[in-house]
Amino acid sequence: MEALLGTMPWVHEVQEPEPLRRARSEALEGRDTFRGKEPLVNLWREVSKPKKGGAIAAKPAGCKADFDFLFTQWLQDRGLDGMLTRGEDQEGWAVFRYDNPSPVVESQPEWEQAFHGTWWYAVWLILKSGVFLESNNRMLGHDFWEPGVYCSPSLDTGLWYARPQILFGDGVYYRVIFELRVDPSKRKRDRKRGGVQWVFPSAAVALHAVWVRSNAPPKNGEERVNGWDPALEALPPGCSALEPIVNPRELETDPWPEMEDDFPFDKGNNDAPPWMQSAKTSVGIRPAGRQAVRPATALAALANGGAIRPVAP
């Protein structure tokens, strides 16, 4: 999951398309940069350290009433609003299909569903470039045990890498996960201990959808980002840092409406990430019954009790 964007010569195919080479170059420029003397990704790791931070209580369910307006503005400011189409919500997640008529990596019918959680600071660059590149350089802050793009067929595992962040200055934490399609014939590694993790080259990973969870605060000891610092956002080439978006609601005079949350966020009782848990441990996404999926995505459904339906092509 730590793979956001990266490169290594062993993973690039001789006939790699020019759009992918160009997108990789632009993505590298945005991610593998320095702010002062520190690599950008190292700064993300530093700012998200819990520093003895305990569990944070969720805000009232009515805070979700502001999500559509605020997230739409977030996308519009970055020129991303035309790339995403809201689909059917899934167990409390707002799901946005990635609509790009000319994707950098185009999935095939036999490709499988996977999930990749990350920092919000990486989202603009990933959506703009349309590519996930390999983690391969620890000096730049990458975390990996095998160079490549990390993902999982389990939403539960992806959730551990979706760092909760206060985006709009109102104390509400949000998480983001990318839904992918991955080429099973190009899978480099498959680790099952403490949560299934797959490793792929960039050319075998296609962006399919964006999953956003609002009012999803951190558990005890979990990494979290308690605000938005424009200086830490990974910027596409030619783009400048943007001012933070602040929720205009004055809670003292205009409190959030009374609402019932059908799917209150719950990461379960585990205070440890998947690599420190038994592979049988659930992380709290409630199952909603099995569904028929094509064979390529059957493993993804079983890994999460059948609760997660693939976003329609």
RODO-2510 file (C-alpha; in nm, 4 decimals, decimal comma):
residues 313
     n   res          X          Y          Z
     1     m     0,0000     0,0000     0,0000
     2     e     0,2901     0,2314     0,0553
     3     a     0,3386     0,2383    -0,3203
     4     l     0,2160     0,5681    -0,4494
     5     l     0,4453     0,6340    -0,7410
     6     g     0,8013     0,5223    -0,8295
     7     t     1,0294     0,3579    -1,0879
     8     m     1,2929     0,0923    -1,1405
     9     p     1,4406    -0,0340    -1,4663
    10     w     1,3696    -0,4037    -1,4014
    11     v     0,9976    -0,3417    -1,4103
    12     h     0,9694    -0,1444    -1,7348
    13     e     0,8819    -0,3470    -2,0392
    14     v     1,0642    -0,2815    -2,3647
    15     q     0,7392    -0,2034    -2,5466
    16     e     0,5965     0,0142    -2,2710
    17     p     0,3549     0,2693    -2,4199
    18     e     0,4644     0,6300    -2,4439
    19     p     0,1656     0,7576    -2,2377
    20     l     0,2749     0,5410    -1,9453
    21     r     0,6367     0,6559    -1,9702
    22     r     0,5248     1,0173    -1,9786
    23     a     0,2822     0,9738    -1,6886
    24     r     0,5489     0,8028    -1,4804
    25     s     0,7925     1,0848    -1,5414
    26     e     0,5374     1,3454    -1,4359
    27     a     0,4361     1,1463    -1,1302
    28     l     0,7949     1,1026    -1,0182
    29     e     0,8494     1,4752    -1,0452
    30     g     0,5578     1,5314    -0,8112
    31     r     0,6236     1,2641    -0,5530
    32     d     0,9983     1,2076    -0,5329
    33     t     1,0661     1,5702    -0,4560
    34     f     1,2047     1,7466    -0,1510
    35     r     1,0543     2,0102     0,0728
    36     g     1,3607     2,1764     0,2122
    37     k     1,6046     1,8956     0,2904
    38     e     1,3454     1,6228     0,3439
    39     p     1,1842     1,3933     0,0871
    40     l     0,8127     1,4668     0,0614
    41     v     0,7068     1,1144     0,1590
    42     n     0,9225     1,1313     0,4726
    43     l     0,7326     1,4450     0,5709
    44     w     0,4045     1,2583     0,5282
    45     r     0,5300     0,9881     0,7594
    46     e     0,6445     1,2400     1,0167
    47     v     0,3221     1,4410     1,0218
    48     s     0,1084     1,1274     1,0515
    49     k     0,2887     0,9803     1,3522
    50     p     0,0313     0,9309     1,6284
    51     k     0,2713     1,0585     1,8988
    52     k     0,0792     0,8749     2,1710
    53     g    -0,2458     0,9828     2,0106
    54     g    -0,5418     0,7905     2,1408
    55     a    -0,8642     0,7003     1,9688
    56     i    -1,0686     0,9929     1,8387
    57     a    -1,4459     0,9847     1,8721
    58     a    -1,6505     1,0238     1,5576
    59     k    -1,8391     1,3472     1,5021
    60     p    -2,2211     1,3474     1,4961
    61     a    -2,3595     1,1639     1,1939
    62     g    -2,4920     1,4935     1,0568
    63     c    -2,1390     1,5986     0,9632
    64     k    -2,1813     1,3859     0,6511
    65     a    -2,4337     1,6394     0,5229
    66     d    -2,1414     1,8649     0,4254
    67     f    -1,9442     1,5998     0,2373
    68     d    -2,0845     1,6423    -0,1138
    69     f    -2,0355     2,0190    -0,1177
    70     l    -1,6871     2,0120     0,0342
    71     f    -1,5498     1,7221    -0,1691
    72     t    -1,6885     1,8644    -0,4921
    73     q    -1,5053     2,1892    -0,4190
    74     w    -1,1872     1,9943    -0,3381
    75     l    -1,2058     1,8215    -0,6765
    76     q    -1,2956     2,1375    -0,8685
    77     d    -1,0034     2,3314    -0,7248
    78     r    -0,7719     2,0630    -0,8670
    79     g    -0,9453     2,0237    -1,2009
    80     l    -1,0501     1,6695    -1,1136
    81     d    -1,4281     1,6972    -1,1023
    82     g    -1,4714     1,5678    -1,4585
    83     m    -1,2715     1,2536    -1,3827
    84     l    -1,5007     1,1008    -1,1209
    85     t    -1,8650     0,9924    -1,1347
    86     r    -2,0524     0,9135    -0,8142
    87     g    -2,1790     0,5565    -0,8085
    88     e    -2,3622     0,3431    -0,5558
    89     d    -2,2379     0,3840    -0,1988
    90     q    -2,0902     0,0725    -0,0398
    91     e    -2,1334     0,0082     0,3324
    92     g    -2,0820     0,3756     0,4194
    93     w    -1,8183     0,4444     0,1531
    94     a    -1,8859     0,7030    -0,1174
    95     v    -1,7659     0,5413    -0,4404
    96     f    -1,6603     0,7411    -0,7462
    97     r    -1,5937     0,5664    -1,0758
    98     y    -1,2802     0,6869    -1,2544
    99     d    -1,3907     0,8141    -1,5959
   100     n    -1,1010     0,8601    -1,8325
   101     p    -1,1629     0,7788    -2,1997
   102     s    -0,7873     0,7363    -2,2510
   103     p    -0,6488     0,5772    -1,9324
   104     v    -0,2743     0,5447    -1,8991
   105     v    -0,3187     0,1782    -1,8058
   106     e    -0,6293     0,0109    -1,9476
   107     s    -0,7588    -0,2957    -1,7661
   108     q    -0,8658    -0,6136    -1,9410
   109     p    -1,1684    -0,8350    -1,8627
   110     e    -0,9579    -1,0962    -1,6834
   111     w    -0,7936    -0,8457    -1,4477
   112     e    -0,8796    -0,8689    -1,0795
   113     q    -1,0146    -0,6229    -0,8246
   114     a    -0,7740    -0,4839    -0,5645
   115     f    -0,7529    -0,1936    -0,3175
   116     h    -0,4813     0,0584    -0,2332
   117     g    -0,5107     0,2893     0,0685
   118     t    -0,2942     0,5992     0,0911
   119     w    -0,2484     0,9559     0,2181
   120     w    -0,4793     1,2293     0,0964
   121     y    -0,1717     1,4314     0,0048
   122     a    -0,1086     1,1871    -0,2829
   123     v    -0,4580     1,1897    -0,4357
   124     w    -0,4291     1,4884    -0,6709
   125     l    -0,1102     1,3571    -0,8280
   126     i    -0,2413     1,0026    -0,8672
   127     l    -0,5672     1,1113    -1,0292
   128     k    -0,3951     1,3622    -1,2554
   129     s    -0,1243     1,1208    -1,3719
   130     g    -0,3480     0,8128    -1,3752
   131     v    -0,0598     0,5893    -1,2783
   132     f     0,0611     0,4007    -0,9715
   133     l     0,4353     0,3571    -0,9715
   134     e     0,6606     0,1360    -0,7697
   135     s     0,7951     0,1896    -0,4208
   136     n     1,1642     0,1172    -0,4504
   137     n     1,3769     0,3790    -0,2725
   138     r     1,3894     0,3934     0,1076
   139     m     1,6005     0,7093     0,0949
   140     l     1,2957     0,8842    -0,0515
   141     g     1,0649     0,7528     0,2186
   142     h     0,9273     0,4501     0,0342
   143     d     0,8358     0,1521     0,2514
   144     f     0,8544    -0,1876     0,0819
   145     w     0,9749    -0,5459     0,1192
   146     e     0,9678    -0,6081    -0,2556
   147     p     0,9929    -0,3229    -0,5080
   148     g     0,6614    -0,2611    -0,6791
   149     v     0,3060    -0,1307    -0,6449
   150     y     0,1325    -0,2644    -0,3340
   151     c    -0,2357    -0,3510    -0,3130
   152     s    -0,4687    -0,6092    -0,1645
   153     p    -0,7837    -0,7950    -0,2684
   154     s    -0,9175    -0,7060     0,0777
   155     l    -1,0674    -0,3669     0,1538
   156     d    -0,9864    -0,4338     0,5193
   157     t    -0,6143    -0,4446     0,4445
   158     g    -0,6327    -0,1341     0,2262
   159     l    -0,8058     0,0485     0,5097
   160     w    -0,4963     0,0296     0,7292
   161     y    -0,3044     0,2383     0,4766
   162     a    -0,5819     0,4937     0,4295
   163     r    -0,4540     0,7490     0,6810
   164     p    -0,7409     0,9431     0,8372
   165     q    -0,7058     1,3160     0,7813
   166     i    -0,8996     1,6295     0,8734
   167     l    -0,9481     1,7875     0,5315
   168     f    -1,1762     2,0847     0,5907
   169     g    -1,0871     2,2321     0,9296
   170     d    -1,3986     2,1003     1,1048
   171     g    -1,2534     1,8070     1,2973
   172     v    -1,4011     1,5461     1,0619
   173     y    -1,1581     1,2752     0,9500
   174     y    -1,1698     1,1308     0,5991
   175     r    -1,0046     0,8243     0,4464
   176     v    -0,9400     0,7406     0,0821
   177     i    -0,8848     0,4089    -0,0947
   178     f    -0,8312     0,3474    -0,4648
   179     e    -1,0076     0,0560    -0,6280
   180     l    -0,7838    -0,1005    -0,8899
   181     r    -0,7841    -0,3623    -1,1607
   182     v    -0,4636    -0,5648    -1,1660
   183     d    -0,3196    -0,8135    -1,4130
   184     p    -0,2865    -1,1474    -1,2266
   185     s    -0,0317    -1,2746    -1,4782
   186     k     0,2079    -0,9948    -1,3748
   187     r     0,1823    -1,0457    -0,9988
   188     k     0,5344    -1,0432    -0,8536
   189     r     0,4643    -1,1382    -0,4935
   190     d     0,1696    -1,2573    -0,2874
   191     r     0,2080    -1,2340     0,0899
   192     k    -0,0715    -1,3682     0,3100
   193     r     0,0648    -1,3223     0,6617
   194     g    -0,1497    -1,0707     0,8488
   195     g    -0,3515    -0,9643     0,5455
   196     v    -0,3037    -1,0456     0,1779
   197     q    -0,0724    -0,8080    -0,0073
   198     w     0,0025    -0,8222    -0,3775
   199     v     0,2957    -0,6592    -0,5598
   200     f     0,2803    -0,5550    -0,9251
   201     p     0,4694    -0,3479    -1,1821
   202     s     0,3034    -0,0197    -1,2755
   203     a     0,1905    -0,1399    -1,6169
   204     a    -0,0218    -0,4087    -1,4493
   205     v    -0,2219    -0,1675    -1,2289
   206     a    -0,5222     0,0269    -1,3606
   207     l    -0,7143     0,2890    -1,1637
   208     h    -1,0840     0,1992    -1,1489
   209     a    -1,2551     0,3971    -0,8710
   210     v    -1,2031     0,6156    -0,5648
   211     w    -1,3602     0,5208    -0,2309
   212     v    -1,4029     0,7962     0,0296
   213     r    -1,5085     0,7407     0,3899
   214     s    -1,6199     1,0447     0,5874
   215     n    -1,6307     1,0664     0,9672
   216     a    -1,3724     0,7885     0,9980
   217     p    -1,1408     0,8920     1,2851
   218     p    -0,8275     0,7083     1,3975
   219     k    -0,8115     0,4240     1,6432
   220     n    -0,5769     0,4235     1,9421
   221     g    -0,2182     0,4575     1,8204
   222     e    -0,3182     0,4755     1,4544
   223     e    -0,1484     0,7178     1,2195
   224     r    -0,3499     1,0305     1,1514
   225     v    -0,3118     1,3784     0,9975
   226     n    -0,4831     1,6467     1,2033
   227     g    -0,5162     1,9168     0,9404
   228     w    -0,4297     2,0193     0,5855
   229     d    -0,0898     2,1685     0,5038
   230     p    -0,0744     2,2811     0,1380
   231     a     0,3052     2,2517     0,1432
   232     l     0,2774     1,8741     0,1830
   233     e     0,0540     1,7968    -0,1142
   234     a     0,2185     1,6157    -0,4060
   235     l     0,1695     1,8502    -0,7002
   236     p     0,1310     1,7601    -1,0669
   237     p     0,3899     1,9364    -1,2855
   238     g     0,2987     2,2985    -1,3493
   239     c     0,0551     2,3151    -1,0570
   240     s     0,0892     2,5288    -0,7455
   241     a    -0,0098     2,4656    -0,3863
   242     l    -0,3728     2,5508    -0,3126
   243     e    -0,5260     2,7194    -0,0131
   244     p    -0,6997     2,4795     0,2271
   245     i    -1,0751     2,4437     0,1967
   246     v    -1,2462     2,5332     0,5231
   247     n    -1,5975     2,4200     0,6012
   248     p    -1,8010     2,7448     0,6107
   249     r    -2,0561     2,6026     0,8542
   250     e    -2,0616     2,7892     1,1864
   251     l    -2,1380     2,5040     1,4218
   252     e    -2,2360     2,7277     1,7133
   253     t    -2,5193     2,8863     1,5166
   254     d    -2,5702     2,6257     1,2452
   255     p    -2,5035     2,2812     1,3942
   256     w    -2,4961     1,9672     1,1861
   257     p    -2,8442     1,8252     1,1272
   258     e    -2,9732     1,5317     1,3251
   259     m    -2,9108     1,2226     1,1156
   260     e    -2,8976     0,8472     1,1542
   261     d    -2,5808     0,6797     1,0272
   262     d    -2,6700     0,3407     0,8817
   263     f    -2,3023     0,2479     0,8627
   264     p    -2,1085     0,4104     1,1485
   265     f    -1,7375     0,3698     1,0977
   266     d    -1,5818     0,0852     1,2942
   267     k    -1,2356    -0,0570     1,2426
   268     g    -1,3123    -0,3350     1,4859
   269     n    -1,1259    -0,4108     1,8047
   270     n    -0,7793    -0,4311     1,6518
   271     d    -0,5216    -0,1693     1,7411
   272     a    -0,2578    -0,3374     1,5247
   273     p    -0,2077    -0,3207     1,1488
   274     p    -0,2624    -0,6366     0,9431
   275     w     0,1016    -0,7442     0,9403
   276     m     0,0844    -0,7797     1,3204
   277     q    -0,2451    -0,9706     1,3215
   278     s    -0,3506    -1,3244     1,2501
   279     a    -0,4479    -1,3682     0,8878
   280     k    -0,7939    -1,4699     1,0103
   281     t    -0,8577    -1,1451     1,1950
   282     s    -1,1284    -0,9156     1,0624
   283     v    -1,0729    -0,5409     1,0644
   284     g    -1,4335    -0,4333     1,0878
   285     i    -1,5955    -0,3959     0,7455
   286     r    -1,9357    -0,5512     0,8015
   287     p    -2,0335    -0,8183     0,5466
   288     a    -2,3570    -0,7764     0,3548
   289     g    -2,3910    -1,1189     0,1945
   290     r    -2,2122    -1,2830    -0,0941
   291     q    -2,2649    -1,1695    -0,4478
   292     a    -2,1966    -1,3255    -0,7827
   293     v    -1,8802    -1,1806    -0,9322
   294     r    -1,6801    -1,2845    -1,2328
   295     p    -1,4070    -1,5391    -1,1518
   296     a    -1,1331    -1,2773    -1,1748
   297     t    -1,2785    -1,0970    -0,8735
   298     a    -1,3967    -1,3935    -0,6704
   299     l    -1,0926    -1,3816    -0,4443
   300     a    -1,1574    -1,0153    -0,3675
   301     a    -1,5136    -1,0918    -0,2636
   302     l    -1,4159    -1,3869    -0,0460
   303     a    -1,1419    -1,1868     0,1225
   304     n    -1,4049    -0,9496     0,2555
   305     g    -1,6888    -1,1906     0,3213
   306     g    -1,8474    -1,0997    -0,0108
   307     a    -1,9455    -0,7539     0,1123
   308     i    -1,7611    -0,5468    -0,1452
   309     r    -1,9090    -0,5372    -0,4929
   310     p    -1,6891    -0,4366    -0,7850
   311     v    -1,7710    -0,0970    -0,9307
   312     a    -1,9296    -0,1469    -1,2706
   313     p    -1,6924    -0,1137    -1,5662
***
